[in-house]
Amino acid sequence: MPPLPAHRAEPAREPSPIHALDPRLKLAVTVIYMVSCLMVATAPQLILAGCFAIIAIALSRTSPSKLLRQLRPVVLFLVVTSLFNLFFVHTGGVLLVAGPVTIHAGGLSAAVLYTLRFLFLLLMGSLLMITTPPVALTDAAERLLAPLERIGVPISQGMLVLSIALHFVPTLSRDARAVANAQIARGAQLEGGGFRDRIRAFIPLAVPLFSAAVRHADNLARAMDARCYTGGSGRTHYHELRFRAQRDGIAALALLGYLALLIALR
């Protein structure tokens, strides 16, 4: 019998430059960029902000379709914002008159400006969530906000609660699907009907789901107590965050250059 061909494991995909950045730097850069987007007021600034976002997306090797799927829940907000500015801003020359609808040059520019800058802002936020694990993100936020603990703000406990909540989202989602399938198997009508019917159908789901959440919380508390978890100051981390000058320094300099150009174009 001829020997079976050896299975060749696919080489692990190297992380992109954006994935490899320090989570603290990524969080700080994203927050600063999002704030800067709110200050964009001219076309050159808008082009600069768009180029910064496009370069970050390209370096992250993230599929644009994946990013757009992340933005699907806020598409309605972007459309409403665009239409509101387009039809209700009456500055500049008249571009189009169609019955009671009048579109001015100021309305068109405001629609483009506000819609695109909110789009860039949301794209960078989605990119941060895609390229950074939730645990690394909460660790980065804890390190950046650590000085607030000196004035009594419980940053460590708050970040621990946030990390646990992020970990339990898939678990509660599976529990919700299991409860919904069980109720449907028993003949419950969970879809269709009016508003009152939907509220009544939600009650059989809410009670067992809340019970499951309490059970998970109790099990987690017992596990943490069995491991003598105390938390607070002095708690160590499994993954230590390290700032690398060659890699993270370039990203910091890129942000400073972007802010300098943004101010110069103003």
Secondary structure by P-SEA (a helix, b strand, c coil): ccccccccccccccccccccccaaaaaaaaaaaaaaaaacccaaaaaaaaaaaaaaaaaacccaaaaaaaaccaaaaaaaaaaaaaccccccccccccccccccaaaaaaaaaaaaaaaaaaaaaaaaaaaccaaaaaaaaaaaaccccccccaaaaaaaaaaaaaaaaaaaaaaaaaaaaaaaaaccccccccaaaaaaaaaaaaaaaaaaaaaaaaaaaaaaaaacccccccccccbbbbbbcaaaaaaaaaaaaaaaaaaaac
